């Protein structure tokens, strides 16, 4: 499977709150690391992050605006549209770099920018 498809499938799983989180973790290596705006997460912390998002949001949509893949690396510019359980909406632009090993994501390094919405959503990318 090519890396672009892995990213698209991972986001489809990530944004489907009815999907078991183990299905999402299958896209990552056991030593997965994610850095979001300077906050580093292990695979276990990413799992906690995913649970926290699902507890606080009623909906999450990811729109990939740009994607490029080369070798075992990829990058995206994407926009996350989040809807909190209260109905509040935010738009967050994300620039992300991915590294793959053996067909799985081993590293994500991303910067986020709150385009629209509540300031409390500024740190949503690292919510625990």
N, C-alpha and C positions, 0 to 999 in steps of 0.2 A: 504494500500500500504506500502511496506517495505521501510525503510530509504534509502537503496542503490538505489532502483528504483526512489525515489524522487530526489536524487542527480543526477542520470543519466538523468532523465527527465528535471530537472532544467537546467543542462548544455546544453542539446539539445535545449531548448528554448532560453537560454542565447546566444548561438552561431549562432542561426538562425536570422539574422538581418531583415528578413521579418516578423518576429513574433511581434505582438503588445506587448509593454512593460508591459501592464496590465496582460498579460498571465504569464509573468515572475514573477511579484509581487504576484501573487496568491500562489506561493510556500513559501512566507514569512509571518510571523505574522506581525500585525500592529506595534508592538514595536521592530521589527527586529533591530539587531545591527551587524555590521561587523567591525572587526579590521584588517587592512592590514598594516603590517610593522609599527605598532604604530599609524596609522591614523584611527580614528573611524568614521563610517558612520551610519546614521540612515536609515530607509527605503527610505525617501525622498532623501537623499544624494546618496544612492545606485541607485535610479532612475536616478539622474543627471549623475552619473558615467556611467551608461548603455548608456544614450544618448551620452555622450562624446566619449565613445568607438566606438559607431556606426558612429559618425561623423568623427572620425580620422582613423578608420580601414576599410579595404575592406573585411577582412576575419579574423575570430577567430576560432581556432580549439582547443578543449580540449581533451587530451588523459589521461584517468585515468590509472595510473600505479599500484596503490595499493589502496584498500578500505577496511575498517573494520567498522563494525557496532556493537554496544552493547547498549541495552536499548534505551534510548532517545538520544544517542550520536553516532557520526560517525567521521571518519577521512579519508582523502584521501592524496595521493601524486599524483599530476597530472602535466602535462606539457601543457602549453598554447603556441600554435604557432600563432603568430599574423602577419598579413600582413597589413602594412600601405597603405593608398591610393597612396603613392609614389612608392609602390612596395617593400620597405624595409621590411625585415622579422626579427623577433626576436623569440627566444625560452625562455620561463620563467618557471622555476620549482616552484611549489607551494606545500607547506605542509599546510593542512587545517584541522581544527577541527570544527565540526558542532554540534549544539544542536537543538533538535526538541521539539515542544509542539503542541499537538493535530494534528499531521500529517503535520506540517509546520515547516520550518526552522526559529528559533528565534535568533540564534547566529552563526556567522562564525568568526573564529579567524585564520588568515593565515599569513604565512611568504613566501615571494617570493625571488627568486634568478634568476637574469638574466644570462642564460647559454650562449646565443649567441645573438648578435645584438647591436643596438645603445644604448649608455648610457641613452639617453632620455627615453628609455622604462623601465628603472630601477623602476620608480614610476608609471608605467601604471596601476597597481592594485588599485591605489587610485586616478586615473585621474578624475578630475571634469571638 
